[in-house]
Each structure stands twice: as C-alpha cells, then as structure tokens.
Amino acid sequence: MLPRGPTCAANWAPERAVTLSACHCVVLFAAVTVSDTPADPRPLPPEEPGPNECCGSGCPLCVLDLYAEELQRYRKALADWKARHPDAGP
C-alpha cells in the first residue's frame, strides 16, 4: 500500500479513496470561500492541479477528473450565489 501523505485522497475523503497499487496518491481539492457576507460567502474556484500532479497511469480517482468535478460544483455554487446576490460584480 502507498504511504498516505497530506494530499492523499484517503486523508481528504476516505469514503472516496481506494487502495491504488500502481499509481500515485490522488489529490482532492477542498472548497474554499471568501466572506463577502458572513452568512453567505462567495465561492472561490478550486485550485487547478499542477502540471506534474497527474501520474498518467489511469488512476480511478485522477486529479484531473476530481478537478473537473470540483470545477462543475464551483460553477453551480457561483451561479446560485449570483442569483442570491444580483448586485455582485463578476
């Protein structure tokens, strides 16, 4: 079994992590927000994976797939937030 470092999927979302014998650990992207209003902060986009974070070995939880999922969730959350805050800037 691979060692589980601070960015390993098993540390961020153990329910989504699997034992991967032929690839590197997978990084999950934590959702981060900034406070525009204390009760309803504007969502921030997930951090894009670096150029060397995908090992290219076909991991079932690839960092690029996880980033795409997080980006989709961010876009929906931002659209919902903008609907609640029509006077907010782009």
N, C-alpha and C positions, 0 to 999 in steps of 0.2 A: 504494500500500500504506500502511496506517495505521502510525504510529510505535508501537513496542513499548515501553511503559513497564514499570515494575517489577511491575505486577499483570496484565500481559497473559498470556493463556493460552500464547502462544508461549514465554514465559520459564519457566513452571512445568511445562508438559507439551508440549514441541514435537511429540511424536507425536500429540497430540490437537488441536493448533491448526490452523486453516485460515486462508487469506487471506480476510478479510471486507471486502468493498469498500463495503458500505452500512451498516455498524454499528460500534459502539464495540468496544474490546478487551474480552475476557472475562476475568473473574477466576476463578481456581481457588482452592479452599480447601485449604490444607495441613493435614494431620492433625497434631494436637498432642497430646502426652500429658504427664501429670504422674506423677512417680515415687512410687508407693505402696510398691512393692518394686523394687529396682534391676533385677531380671531380668524383671519382668512388670508394667510400669506400667499404671495405669488409663487408658483412653482418655478424651479430652475431646471434647465436641461441636464440630463445625465452627462457625466464625463465620458468623452469618446475614448475608446481603447487606443493605446499606443500602437505604433506600427509593429512592434515585436511581441504583443500580448497574445496573439493567436499563434498556436504552435503548428497549425496546418495539418493536424493528424485526424481531423474529423471527429472531434470530441462531441458527445451528445449534448453537452452544455457549453457550446463555443462562446467565447467572449463577444464575438460579433453578433451572434443570434441574441444573446442576452441584452446587448446594447440596443439592438433593433426593437426588442420588446419594451425596454425601458423608455426609448425614444417615442414609441407609439403611446405608452401610458402618459408620458410627459405632454405630448401634443394634445391628448384628450383633456388632461387636467388643466392645461393652459387655456384651451378653448372654453371649458366650463368656468374657469376663473374669470376670463374676459367677459363672459356672459353675465356674471355676477357683478363685474366692475366695468361697465361700458365706458366710463370716462378715463380709464387707464390707458397709458401710452402703449406703443407696440412692444 
